[in-house]
Amino acid sequence: MFDFDRVIDRRGTHASKWDVAPRVSGIDTPDMIPMWVADMDFAAPPGVTQALQAEVSLATHGYYADTGSWAAALSDWVARRHGWRVDPAWASPTPGVVSGLGLVLQAVSAPGDEVVVFPPAYHAFRRIIVANERHILDAQLVETDGRYRMDLDALREKLTPRTKVVFFCSPHNPGGTVWSVDEIRALAKFCEEHNLILVSDEIHCDLLLGDAKHTPTIAAAPEIADRLITCIAATKTFNLAGAHVGACVTSNAELKRRIDARIAASGLSSYNRFGMIATEAAWRTGEAWLEALLRYLTAARDFFDARIEAAAPGARSMRLDATYLGWVDFSGTGLPPEEVAARIKTRARIFVSPGTQFGPGGETWQRFNFATPRPILVEALDRLDDAFADLRA
Ligand SMILES: Cc1ncc(COP(=O)(O)O)c(C=O)c1O
């Protein structure tokens, strides 16, 4: 019903993943394969295309009237998929999740304050903290039994009176960690004890592989609702990153008022019409597409893990429970990280996200976006086979 194997030529279509890659990667051959930024090479759900086609046919694209239908669609979606009851009045749309994180920082902290991040962690966390003149407080994740865990005792030792906010990524990027209820509860308790605002970025919450199950932070720890802001979006789930719409959700009316004040101060209280239409349509019509996608991505994960570990003996792909961002540690190959990166870039002509981008703990890792049609994924893995062939000799 949905053809995820179909190769769509995205080159020359303002696709950041394909059209920016040659410049930033330095790979200038026409056969470069981009496996970096987190978007997928698949067509959007048909319901999204129909909604946008209707908009194009109408041909009037004036200011968007927020009738509340968007937040209602969000609320219906998270209730159905995650059992989370969101009052639509708790949601403040923002132009994407990262901009929402910046607005939240401005609303709840001051320049010079510290924001906790659990590295290796999504690189834009670091960027937005620094751009807002706050400081990063790294709480190193620890890898045990093939997955990441938070070390809250170590973090406790590092807190200072300037530590005000925690950026929690659930599921985690990179590594695809789906946090357990107990882990989330422990973090929530920690935030309560140390008077920290918890920002839970759940943009990857729908991208669950196999039988993994996501628990929203609010569902695991409803008692901290007053210090919790959840950031969500339809854009990662339905491959609409260019729509650039997300939402900050909090049931604390005072916190919401402060976030809305920052949104108003930046002139962002009127929303992008195309983004709102596309994402509402996705939540309302995209469920069957998503189910099919998750089956496709689960098979792609298994294929990717087996092939990359066979290609480079000693390489280890962390088993993802969520996301489509393969996270591979090359330290066991015996090759220095620069040599691994050089082989992927020049021998395989593949552009990946270097592990160093994700902060401490990423030094020997590379992140591969495998959300691409199978023919492209096979070609990429064939090339990686060649790039590391001498290790198998
Ligand atoms: C954890 C996380 N948050 C946010 C984003 C991006 O959000 P947006 O494009 O809505 O700013 C990403 C993209 O990969 C992500 O991994």
The ligand as a MOL file (V3000), in Angstrom:
LIG
                    3D

  0  0  0     0  0            999 V3000
M  V30 BEGIN CTAB
M  V30 COUNTS 16 16 0 0 0
M  V30 BEGIN ATOM
M  V30 1 C 15.8580 15.1530 19.6730 0
M  V30 2 C 15.5140 16.0770 18.5490 0
M  V30 3 N 14.8410 17.2210 18.7940 0
M  V30 4 C 14.5100 18.0780 17.8010 0
M  V30 5 C 14.8630 17.8130 16.4920 0
M  V30 6 C 14.5400 18.7810 15.3920 0
M  V30 7 O 13.3810 19.4530 15.6150 0
M  V30 8 P 12.8900 20.6220 14.6460 0
M  V30 9 O 13.3270 20.3020 13.2690 0
M  V30 10 O 11.4270 20.5930 14.8430 0
M  V30 11 O 13.4990 21.8730 15.1730 0
M  V30 12 C 15.5550 16.6420 16.1970 0
M  V30 13 C 15.9590 16.3600 14.8090 0
M  V30 14 O 16.6490 15.4420 14.5280 0
M  V30 15 C 15.8950 15.7620 17.2440 0
M  V30 16 O 16.5690 14.6370 17.0090 0
M  V30 END ATOM
M  V30 BEGIN BOND
M  V30 1 1 1 2
M  V30 2 1 2 3
M  V30 3 2 2 15
M  V30 4 2 3 4
M  V30 5 1 4 5
M  V30 6 1 5 6
M  V30 7 2 5 12
M  V30 8 1 6 7
M  V30 9 1 7 8
M  V30 10 2 8 9
M  V30 11 1 8 10
M  V30 12 1 8 11
M  V30 13 1 12 13
M  V30 14 1 12 15
M  V30 15 2 13 14
M  V30 16 1 15 16
M  V30 END BOND
M  V30 END CTAB
M  END
